[in-house]
Amino acid sequence: MTTDERSGCNAHDRRGLRGACGTRRHSLAGAGGSAAGDLHLTLTTRLSTFGLADIRGAVHAGFDEGAWISTAQTAAQMLIAPIAI
């Protein structure tokens, strides 16, 4: 008896036609990917927020012009999000 026969999975299950075999692994992989994406988004947002004064100084922008830097990053994240999914 093979491992697939003992676990109750057959060739149709492994290809995803029935969805019974490996469903938990796919759920865990999806949850892990979602958590990693959330962590990445939080870190990039925090880094730009903390470094905004340095970025404004590097590009010689005043306070009003520097506000567009974080706005541009937020807009770029919102445009990329549907593509990344």
Backbone hydrogen bonds, N-H to C=O, Kabsch-Sander energy under -0.5 kcal/mol:
donor,donor_aa,acceptor,acceptor_aa,energy
6,R,2,T,-2.0
7,S,3,T,-2.1
8,G,4,D,-0.8
9,C,4,D,-1.6
14,R,10,N,-2.2
15,R,11,A,-1.4
16,G,13,D,-1.4
17,L,12,H,-2.1
18,R,12,H,-0.6
22,G,20,A,-0.5
23,T,20,A,-0.6
26,H,22,G,-2.0
27,S,23,T,-2.1
28,L,24,R,-2.5
29,A,25,R,-2.4
30,G,26,H,-2.3
31,A,27,S,-2.4
32,G,28,L,-2.5
33,G,29,A,-2.4
34,S,30,G,-2.2
35,A,31,A,-2.3
36,A,32,G,-2.3
37,G,33,G,-2.2
38,D,34,S,-2.2
39,L,35,A,-2.3
40,H,36,A,-2.3
41,L,37,G,-2.4
42,T,38,D,-2.4
43,L,39,L,-2.6
44,T,40,H,-2.4
45,T,41,L,-2.2
46,R,42,T,-2.5
47,L,43,L,-2.7
48,S,44,T,-2.0
49,T,45,T,-2.0
50,F,46,R,-2.9
51,G,47,L,-2.1
52,L,49,T,-0.8
55,I,51,G,-2.6
56,R,52,L,-2.9
57,G,53,A,-2.1
58,A,54,D,-2.2
59,V,55,I,-1.9
60,H,57,G,-0.7
61,A,56,R,-2.8
66,G,62,G,-2.3
67,A,63,F,-1.1
68,W,64,D,-0.5
68,W,65,E,-0.9
69,I,66,G,-1.1
70,S,66,G,-0.8
71,T,67,A,-1.4
72,A,68,W,-2.6
73,Q,69,I,-1.8
74,T,70,S,-2.3
75,A,71,T,-2.4
76,A,72,A,-2.2
77,Q,73,Q,-2.2
78,M,74,T,-2.1
79,L,75,A,-1.8
80,I,76,A,-2.0
81,A,77,Q,-1.9
83,I,79,L,-0.5
83,I,80,I,-0.5
84,A,80,I,-2.3
85,I,81,A,-1.1
